[in-house]
Amino acid sequence: MRPTLVSIDLTARAGGGRFVVGDRVRISGSGLYAGEMAVVEALVGSAIPSVLVRTDAGRTRRVRTIDVQRVAEDERPG
């Protein structure tokens, strides 16, 4: 594969509809803030569903829903 060739993840459209505002999530994937814990602040509807999250460090980021995982109850602080 050529290094300038773009690859599109067609499964990203399947990630929507599972989150609500206030959910605790972990950002997965290999992008910015990968592995950080965050709170869903808004749902963004588009061709590729995404959420606006605020990380525990206070940074905001728009993330595809396929790249976030809901955190289990026993992993939540407090």
C-alpha positions as CSV (number, residue, x, y, z in Angstrom):
1,M,0.0,0.0,0.0
2,R,1.3,3.5,-0.9
3,P,2.0,5.7,2.2
4,T,-0.2,8.5,0.7
5,L,-3.2,6.3,0.2
6,V,-6.2,7.1,2.4
7,S,-8.0,4.3,4.3
8,I,-11.6,4.9,5.4
9,D,-13.1,2.8,8.3
10,L,-16.5,1.9,6.9
11,T,-17.6,0.3,10.2
12,A,-17.5,3.8,12.0
13,R,-21.2,4.4,11.0
14,A,-22.3,1.5,13.2
15,G,-21.1,3.2,16.4
16,G,-24.0,5.5,17.1
17,G,-26.9,5.4,19.4
18,R,-25.4,3.8,22.5
19,F,-24.4,6.9,24.5
20,V,-26.2,9.5,26.5
21,V,-25.0,12.8,27.9
22,G,-23.2,12.2,31.2
23,D,-21.9,8.7,30.4
24,R,-18.4,8.0,31.6
25,V,-16.3,6.6,28.8
26,R,-12.7,5.6,27.9
27,I,-11.3,6.9,24.6
28,S,-9.8,4.0,22.7
29,G,-8.0,3.9,19.3
30,S,-4.7,5.5,18.6
31,G,-5.7,9.2,18.3
32,L,-5.3,12.1,20.6
33,Y,-6.2,11.4,24.3
34,A,-6.3,7.6,23.6
35,G,-6.7,5.7,26.9
36,E,-8.1,8.7,28.8
37,M,-11.3,8.7,30.8
38,A,-13.9,11.3,29.9
39,V,-17.6,12.4,30.2
40,V,-19.9,12.7,27.3
41,E,-21.1,16.3,27.0
42,A,-23.0,16.2,23.7
43,L,-24.1,13.8,21.0
44,V,-23.1,14.9,17.4
45,G,-25.2,13.5,14.6
46,S,-23.6,13.1,11.2
47,A,-22.7,10.5,8.6
48,I,-20.2,9.3,11.2
49,P,-21.8,9.4,14.7
50,S,-19.6,11.1,17.3
51,V,-19.7,12.5,20.8
52,L,-18.2,15.6,22.4
53,V,-16.3,14.6,25.5
54,R,-14.5,16.3,28.3
55,T,-11.5,14.4,29.6
56,D,-10.7,14.1,33.3
57,A,-7.8,16.6,32.5
58,G,-10.4,19.1,31.4
59,R,-9.8,19.0,27.6
60,T,-12.6,18.7,25.1
61,R,-12.6,16.6,22.0
62,R,-15.0,15.3,19.4
63,V,-14.6,11.5,19.1
64,R,-16.2,9.0,16.8
65,T,-18.6,6.8,18.8
66,I,-16.7,3.7,17.5
67,D,-13.6,5.0,19.4
68,V,-15.2,5.3,22.9
69,Q,-16.2,2.6,25.3
70,R,-18.6,3.0,28.2
71,V,-16.9,2.5,31.5
72,A,-18.1,-0.3,33.8
73,E,-19.6,0.7,37.2
74,D,-16.6,-0.7,39.1
75,E,-14.1,1.5,37.1
76,R,-15.9,4.8,37.9
77,P,-14.3,7.0,40.5
78,G,-16.1,7.8,43.8
